[in-house]
Amino acid sequence: MLPSEPSIFPVRLPRGYTARPVTLADAEAAAELENAYNIALTGRPSIEAGEIRSDWDQPNRMNLATNTLAVVGPDGPFAGIAELWDSEPHVRHFVTAVVHPQHQGQGIGAALAGWAEARGRQLVAAAPADARVILRQFKLSDDVAAARLLRDQGYMLVRHNLRMVIDFAGPPPAPVLPPGLVIRPFVRGIEDRALISAVREEFRDHWGTVETPFEQDYEEWQHWMDTGPTCDPTLFFVAMADDQVAGTALCQDRWAEDPEAGWIFALGVRRPWRRRGVALALLQSCFGALYGRGKRRAKLGVDSASLTGATRLYEKAGMAVERQFDAYELELRGGRDLSTREVT
């Protein structure tokens, strides 16, 4: 059993500020906060309230009562929010924390970081006894104040993620596949388990991946496909070798940050079919589908030191770096690392 105590640990806040867990009814306020934070850094909003509501209502990884903390300002709106995302085997907890630009510099960020660490340490007992347990946060590299705060809290910079973009000057080139393979749309309701199994296998070679139970993943995927406002399974593609899924590419044509862009949120090829042009063909299939939906650019995120060479592939396809995000880790307990660190 996971610890289920309330998420309110002692936090030091400025006079007039209070703290409480969030509820689903807070999704609109949370979106306003996150968008204000992102606009201050990039000039653009970042998320829809419906995305937050769908994420918070996930069946496994999120417990709002224990794993969220909102700081409420004296005038009522949220001044900051922290969330801790946890799943089996409870060795890697993702933390997101933002402070409204109008409330920065008052210690709210430090209070949220302290709460996340306390909650993370409470969850250490749920992990395998010999396993290493960490907190991980991603921050825009432009957010100098957040980087300084995390370093002060004991976090270490461990990785860089890149956002890459391609602008379409015209129709993208048609994909070229090796003989014996075809790319076609995914069939929802028939191929769900095959798709999820393939994505899991593909991303085992992604740095930092931790294996989670299949049924848990399956339930979360179904929830996302049913409730995610930006999720469109008609933009999911599979590369097929006879009846085997050789690779997958999952896109969306709705994105709060850039309405003229499509987003490719997962692209991978299973090991037996790598180094044969399948990944490039899947990428170009996404470009063509998004262009056909009226999008004038496509974007995606990638590990800057991808273990499978994905960054080089995207550059070959004409994509360029638009932005960098930095990954920070705080080790809660040393031990055996259950995450992917290299491709063997």
Beta strands, then each sheet from edge to edge (+ up, - down):
strand 1: 18-20
strand 2: 68-72
strand 3: 78-85
strand 4: 92-99
strand 5: 133-140
strand 6: 156-167
strand 7: 181-185
strand 8: 236-241
strand 9: 244-252
strand 10: 261-269
strand 11: 297-303
strand 12: 320-333
sheet 1: 1+ 2- 3+ 4- 5- 12+ 6- 11+ 10+ 9- 8+ 7-
end
